[in-house]
Amino acid sequence: MNAWGPIRALLAAVLLATAAACARPAAAREHDRTIVVTIHFSHFHPSHVEVSRGETVRFVIRNTDPIPHEFIVGPEAVQRIHEEGTEAFHPPRPGELSIPAGSSRTTVYTFGRRGLLFGCHLPGHYAYGMRGSISVM
């Protein structure tokens, strides 16, 4: 067994916990505004959003594709962990969810840091370009 395996798992857990700490869970009605993101042909529309530091955004993710996708918000390190990870389904957490084919899901996220991305990490999707950026002003 590779000696780095347990260390990588611990590092991944710490990075995911840190990302979760940056997002304050909020009730569905406690948000400053709503941003609708549509998934079509394995791309996010819009692929870039701007938010204010401290703003709580309700994301409505609409998957128009005949295949499932996911929506993961976080810095590049979190995106890398999900890209290398094996979590096939995401329970509802702020900024992380799975969206079945032809359906919509909602997540609420409070922004406290700059340089965030969103992406889908089902096999091959992120490499295909299924990602977007978030500017925190």
N, C-alpha and C positions, 0 to 999 in steps of 0.2 A: 504494500500500500504506500502511496506517495505521502511523505511526511508533511507536505504542504497542504494536503487536502483539508485537514481540520483547521489549519490557520486560515485558508481561503474562506472556509465556511464561516468562521468566526468574524473575519473581516467583512464579509458580505452581510452578516446579521447586524454588525455595528453600523455599517453604512446605511442600510435600510432603516434601522431605528433612528438614525440621525435625520434622514430625509423625512420620516414620519413626524419627528419632533418639529420640523420646520413648517409643517402644515397643521394648523389648528382645526380639529374636527368641528364642524358646524352643522346645526340642524338645517334641513332642506330650505326653510324659509329665511334663515339668517344669511343673507348674501347681499352684496352691494349691486351686483348686476349678473346677468345671464349671458353666457357666450355659447352659441350653438356651433358645434363642429360636426360636419358631415363627412362620413367615410364613403368614398366612391372610387371604384377601380383601385382599391388598396392605396389610397392617398387621403390625407386630411385636408379639408377645406373649411376654414382658412388654414394655412400652414404656418402662420405667424400671428401671434396676438400680443397686445400690449396691455399691461396691468399696472396698477400703482402699488407701491410697497404697503403692506398691511391690508390691501383690498381682499375681500372674500368674494370669490367668483363661483357661481353655479355653472358648471359645464353640462350641457346636454349633448351627448354624443349619439348621433344617428348613423347607424350602419346600414347603408343601402346595398351592400354587397351580399352575394349568396354564400359567403363564408364568414366565420367568426373573426373578430379582431379584439385588440385590447387598447387601452388608453392609459399610459403610464406617464405621470408628471414627475420630474426630478432633475437634478443636475446630471452632468455627463457620467459621473461615477455610478449613479443609480441606473442610468440607461445601460451602462456596460454590464452591471451585475445582472440585470434582467435579460440582456442579450446572451449572457453566458449561462443563465440559470435554467431551471427545469420546472418552474411553477407554471403549470398548464392552465390554471384557472385562478383568477384573482378575486378573493372575497372583497366585498366593498370596503375600501379604505380610502381616506382622502387622497385623491389624485391617482388611484389605481383601480381599474375595473376591467372586466371582460364584457364584451358586447356581442351577443349571439347574432347570427346572420339575420338581416331584415328587422332589427329591433333598435330600440333606443334605451340608453341608460344615463343616469345622472350622478355626478360627483360634485362635492363642494370642497374648495381648496382656498386657503388663506396664504397669500404670498408674502414672504419675509426675506427672500434672498434674490440675488440677481443671477442671470445666466442659467435659466432653466430650459429644459427641452420637454417635449412629449413624443411618445412613440409607441409603436406596436412591435412586440418582440416575439410573435409567433414565428416559427421557422422561416427565415428568408425575408420577412416583411420589412424589417428595419433596413437591411441591406438594399432592398428594392427601392427604398426612399420613403417608407411610411414613418415619417417623423416630422416634427415641427419645432418652432422655437417660441420662447416667451420672453419678452423684454419687460423687466420690472423697473419701473421708473421711480 
